[in-house]
């Protein structure tokens, strides 16, 4: 159940209290200080490729997930920039079937080479499962902090490894600086280290750390990188990590992000689809997302997806009416049968831990 009170939310962007304070006009500080991003433009994007020497078979690599924004980044690189593209996917072992179909169809329609990397050890499943076992008894806030890290780390390291092997000068990701959440919006609750190693979940914690090391060993390009313990699930900006000889570009720092234009283009040109039961076209590509949104509802009363809607309202790409329609159009706070089957059959975390998560 969504616990969202519009009377206690910003009248411009709907960002709710108590995350922010509203002034006498019922407007939050984020909106008062909001400055639209200054986009570098398509000409600057083209110049990035003109200034890079091509040493391998490809002009660039585009990271794709099967979701909306990365599919448009692939379309843009091939169709609008006429680049020789390698489409790259890090299969985090939670990929939605529709996302897999979208990637396959897009690469076929665009006639681009496609490579998908997946762990031989089923590593993301193992890390996430143990982190769920560890954090379940500490509440939904603790669980919110531990689900996406293994994918962030594995995705970046494997993309880097492929780029270096194939001498690719530029990696394009379908994101932007504007998407990053401000620190005060990050609700994740960190579990003190002492509690992790002194209670009954200590074996799960130790095993998770071993698997994180194995993940770096599997995907890292060097021993130094493997031993880079600063690159953890807490690093929410993997693009800040440096790649020798390869530049990372966030495509929507260059061109305007337009939800309708993106969806229209990829549906028409690439045969892209979202699942039929999905209200929003945003971020369905990972099967963990429904659980993430459920935990956010339990932790603060609304899904994590809603913060994306807030950003879209501010930038003018979504109306408040549309945002509220999507907020109330999905049972975000319901622990579904699909979630239970996923945790029990895919992650095998055990009914005891599932019952704790269901009880929030």
C-alpha positions in Angstrom: 0.0 0.0 0.0 1.3 3.4 -1.0 1.6 5.8 1.9 1.8 9.0 -0.1 0.2 12.3 1.1 0.1 14.9 -1.7 -0.6 17.6 0.8 2.8 17.0 2.3 4.6 17.0 -1.1 6.2 19.7 -3.2 3.5 21.3 -5.4 6.0 21.4 -8.3 7.7 18.0 -8.3 5.8 15.9 -5.7 9.0 15.2 -3.6 7.5 14.4 -0.2 8.3 15.3 3.4 10.1 14.4 5.5 12.8 14.1 2.9 12.6 17.8 2.3 11.3 20.9 3.8 8.6 22.9 2.0 8.6 26.7 2.0 5.5 28.8 2.6 4.6 28.3 -1.1 4.8 24.6 -0.6 7.8 24.3 -2.9 10.9 22.2 -1.9 14.5 23.5 -1.9 15.4 21.1 -4.8 12.9 22.8 -7.1 13.9 26.3 -5.8 17.6 25.5 -6.7 17.0 23.4 -9.8 18.9 24.3 -12.9 18.2 22.4 -16.1 21.3 20.4 -17.2 23.4 22.1 -19.8 23.7 19.5 -22.6 26.8 19.3 -24.6 24.9 18.6 -27.8 25.1 16.2 -30.7 28.0 18.1 -32.3 30.1 17.6 -29.2 29.2 13.9 -29.2 30.3 13.5 -32.8 33.6 15.3 -31.9 34.3 12.7 -29.2 34.5 10.0 -31.9 36.4 12.2 -34.4 39.1 12.9 -31.8 39.6 9.2 -30.9 42.0 7.0 -33.0 40.4 3.7 -34.0 42.7 0.9 -33.1 40.3 -2.1 -33.3 37.2 -3.2 -35.3 34.8 -0.9 -33.5 34.2 2.9 -33.0 32.5 2.3 -29.7 30.8 -0.2 -27.4 27.2 0.5 -26.1 26.2 -1.0 -22.8 22.6 -2.4 -23.2 20.2 -4.0 -20.7 17.1 -4.4 -22.9 15.5 -1.4 -21.2 14.3 1.8 -22.8 17.2 4.2 -22.4 20.1 1.9 -23.4 18.2 0.7 -26.4 17.9 4.2 -27.7 21.6 4.8 -27.0 22.3 1.8 -29.3 19.9 3.1 -31.9 21.5 6.6 -31.8 25.1 5.3 -32.1 24.3 3.1 -35.1 21.6 5.0 -37.0 22.2 8.7 -36.1 26.0 8.6 -35.7 26.7 5.8 -38.2 29.3 4.2 -36.0 30.7 0.7 -36.1 29.2 -0.5 -32.8 29.6 -3.5 -30.5 26.5 -4.0 -28.3 27.5 -5.2 -24.9 25.4 -6.7 -22.1 26.4 -7.8 -18.6 23.9 -10.5 -17.8 23.5 -10.1 -14.0 21.5 -13.3 -13.9 18.3 -11.4 -13.2 17.5 -10.3 -16.7 13.8 -10.1 -17.6 12.8 -12.3 -20.6 11.4 -9.3 -22.5 14.7 -7.5 -22.0 16.5 -10.4 -23.6 14.1 -10.4 -26.6 14.5 -6.6 -26.9 18.3 -6.9 -27.1 18.2 -9.8 -29.6 15.7 -8.0 -31.9 17.5 -4.7 -31.7 20.9 -6.1 -32.6 19.3 -8.0 -35.5 17.4 -5.0 -36.8 20.4 -2.7 -36.6 22.9 -5.3 -37.8 25.3 -4.8 -35.0 27.5 -7.3 -33.2 26.4 -8.4 -29.8 28.2 -9.9 -26.8 26.7 -10.8 -23.5 28.8 -11.7 -20.5 27.6 -13.8 -17.6 29.4 -15.2 -14.7 30.5 -18.8 -14.9 30.0 -19.1 -11.1 26.4 -17.6 -11.0 28.1 -15.0 -8.8 25.4 -12.3 -8.6 22.8 -14.8 -7.5 25.2 -16.0 -4.7 26.1 -12.5 -3.5 22.6 -11.1 -3.5 21.2 -14.3 -1.8 23.7 -14.0 1.0 23.2 -10.3 1.4 19.4 -10.9 1.6 20.0 -13.4 4.3 22.2 -11.0 6.2 20.1 -7.9 5.9 16.6 -9.3 6.2 16.5 -9.1 10.0 17.7 -5.5 9.9 14.7 -4.2 8.1 13.8 -2.9 4.6 16.3 0.0 4.7 19.2 -2.4 5.1 18.0 -4.5 2.2 17.6 -1.5 0.0 21.4 -0.8 0.4 22.6 -4.2 -0.7 20.8 -5.4 -3.9 22.3 -3.5 -6.8 26.0 -3.5 -5.9 27.0 -6.8 -7.5 25.6 -5.8 -10.8 27.2 -2.3 -10.7 30.6 -3.9 -10.0 30.3 -6.8 -12.4 28.8 -4.7 -15.2 31.5 -2.1 -15.1 34.5 -4.5 -14.7 33.3 -6.8 -17.5 32.6 -3.9 -19.9 36.1 -2.6 -19.2 37.6 -6.0 -19.9 35.9 -6.4 -23.2 36.8 -2.8 -24.2 40.4 -3.3 -23.5 40.6 -6.7 -25.2 38.9 -5.3 -28.4 40.7 -2.0 -28.3 37.5 0.0 -28.2 38.1 3.7 -27.6 34.7 4.7 -26.2 32.0 3.1 -24.1 28.5 4.6 -24.3 26.0 4.1 -21.4 22.4 5.2 -21.5 22.4 7.3 -18.4 23.1 10.9 -17.3 24.5 12.8 -14.4 21.0 14.1 -13.6 19.8 10.6 -12.7 22.1 10.3 -9.7 20.2 10.6 -6.4 21.2 13.3 -4.0 22.8 11.9 -0.8 19.8 12.8 1.3 17.5 10.7 -0.9 19.5 7.5 -0.4 17.5 5.6 2.3 19.8 2.6 2.4 20.8 1.7 6.0 24.3 0.4 6.5 24.7 -2.5 8.9 27.6 -1.9 11.3 30.5 -4.3 10.5 30.6 -5.6 14.1 27.0 -6.7 13.8 27.7 -8.5 10.6 30.4 -10.7 12.1 29.1 -11.2 15.6 25.6 -12.6 15.0 24.2 -15.7 13.4 24.5 -14.2 9.9 28.3 -14.1 10.1 28.8 -17.2 7.8 26.7 -15.5 5.1 28.7 -12.3 5.4 32.0 -14.1 5.1 30.8 -16.1 2.1 29.5 -12.9 0.4 32.9 -11.2 0.8 34.6 -14.3 -0.7 32.2 -14.2 -3.7 32.8 -10.5 -4.2 36.5 -11.2 -4.5 35.8 -14.1 -6.9 33.6 -11.7 -8.9 36.5 -9.3 -9.3 38.9 -12.1 -10.1 36.5 -13.3 -12.9 36.0 -9.9 -14.5 38.9 -7.8 -13.6 41.6 -6.8 -16.2 44.5 -6.8 -13.7 45.7 -7.9 -10.3 45.6 -4.4 -9.0 41.9 -4.1 -10.0 41.1 -7.4 -8.4 42.5 -6.2 -5.1 40.7 -2.8 -5.4 38.5 -3.2 -2.4 37.4 0.4 -2.7 35.3 -0.7 -5.6 32.4 -2.1 -3.6 28.6 -2.1 -3.7 28.8 1.3 -2.0 30.3 2.8 -5.2 27.2 4.1 -7.0 29.2 5.9 -9.7 31.3 3.2 -11.4 31.9 5.6 -14.3 34.2 7.4 -12.0 36.6 4.5 -12.2 39.3 5.1 -14.8 39.9 3.0 -17.9 43.2 3.4 -19.6 42.7 4.3 -23.3 38.9 4.0 -23.1 36.5 6.9 -22.5 33.1 6.5 -20.9 30.2 8.7 -22.2 26.8 9.1 -20.6 24.8 9.8 -23.7 22.1 11.9 -22.0 24.7 14.4 -20.9 24.9 15.2 -24.6 21.4 14.9 -26.0 18.0 15.7 -24.4 16.3 12.8 -22.7 12.7 12.7 -24.1 10.7 9.7 -22.9 8.1 9.8 -25.7 10.6 10.3 -28.5 12.7 7.5 -27.2 9.9 5.0 -26.9 8.4 5.9 -30.3 11.8 5.5 -32.0 12.7 2.1 -30.5 9.3 0.6 -30.8 9.1 1.6 -34.5 12.8 1.0 -35.5 13.9 -1.8 -33.2 10.7 -3.7 -32.3 11.2 -2.9 -28.7 8.5 -3.8 -26.2 7.8 -3.6 -22.4 6.0 -6.4 -20.6 2.2 -6.3 -21.1 1.6 -6.1 -17.4 4.0 -3.2 -16.9 2.5 0.3 -16.3 5.7 2.1 -16.8 8.3 1.5 -19.6 11.0 2.4 -17.1 13.4 -0.2 -15.6 11.6 -3.5 -16.0 14.8 -5.1 -17.4 16.0 -6.5 -14.0 13.8 -9.0 -12.1 15.1 -7.5 -8.8 13.4 -4.2 -9.5 9.9 -5.2 -8.1 11.6 -6.3 -4.9 13.6 -3.1 -4.7 10.4 -1.0 -5.1 8.6 -3.1 -2.5 11.4 -2.5 0.0 11.3 1.2 -0.6 7.6 1.3 0.0 8.1 -0.5 3.3 11.0 1.8 4.2 9.6 5.2 3.3 6.1 4.8 1.8 6.8 5.1 -1.9 8.8 3.1 -4.5 12.3 4.0 -5.6 10.8 4.5 -9.1 8.9 7.5 -7.8 12.1 9.4 -7.4 12.7 9.0 -11.1 9.3 10.4 -11.8 10.2 13.4 -9.6 13.3 14.0 -11.8 11.1 13.8 -14.9 8.6 16.3 -13.6 11.3 18.8 -12.9 12.8 18.4 -16.3 9.4 18.7 -18.0 9.3 15.2 -19.5 6.5 14.0 -17.3 3.4 15.7 -15.8 2.4 15.4 -12.2 -0.8 13.7 -13.3 1.2 11.1 -15.3 3.5 10.5 -12.3 0.6 10.0 -9.9 -1.1 7.7 -12.4 2.0 5.5 -12.5 2.4 5.7 -8.7 -1.1 4.5 -8.0 -1.3 2.2 -11.1 0.9 -0.4 -9.6 0.7 -2.4 -6.4 4.3 -1.4 -5.4 3.9 -2.3 -1.7 2.4 -5.8 -2.3 4.7 -8.8 -1.7 3.6 -10.8 -4.8 3.6 -14.5 -5.5 6.2 -13.9 -8.2 8.5 -12.3 -5.7 8.2 -15.2 -3.3 8.8 -17.8 -6.0 11.8 -15.8 -7.2 13.4 -15.6 -3.8 12.6 -19.3 -3.0 13.3 -21.0 -6.3 15.9 -18.7 -8.0 17.8 -17.3 -5.0 17.0 -20.2 -2.6 17.3 -17.9 0.4 15.0 -20.1 2.5 11.4 -19.6 3.7 12.5 -18.3 7.1 14.1 -15.2 5.5 11.3 -14.8 3.0 8.8 -14.7 5.9 10.8 -11.9 7.6 10.7 -9.9 4.3 7.0 -10.5 3.9 6.3 -9.3 7.4 7.6 -5.7 6.9 
